[in-house]
Amino acid sequence: MDIDPAFYGISARVKLTKTGNNKIGIYKVVKSRIIRKDALKITEIASQIRIKDPNLKIALICTPNICSKSIKILEKEGIEISFTE
């Protein structure tokens, strides 16, 4: 189920989806690798979501093409990573 990103004050280009009870997913499937710069943008999006609803759990839904530094940044911020093909 897709969620309107405008509700959280996020750009309309960001795709948000409800992945479970009290859990929201940031859907980012790209052909290239997710690098540190991308991870920092994702943490900013997660911060905006948490301002509106601090009890939500946030996950990144992406392809397995993600660098190890990005994984560390996201784990430090409490963002789960779910892989899709």
Secondary structure as GFF3:
##gff-version 3
##sequence-region A 1 85
A	DSSP	beta_strand	2	3	.	.	.	ID=ss1
A	DSSP	three_ten_helix	5	8	.	.	.	ID=ss2
A	DSSP	beta_strand	15	20	.	.	.	ID=ss3
A	DSSP	beta_strand	23	28	.	.	.	ID=ss4
A	DSSP	alpha_helix	36	52	.	.	.	ID=ss5
A	DSSP	beta_strand	57	62	.	.	.	ID=ss6
A	DSSP	alpha_helix	68	76	.	.	.	ID=ss7
A	DSSP	beta_strand	80	83	.	.	.	ID=ss8
###
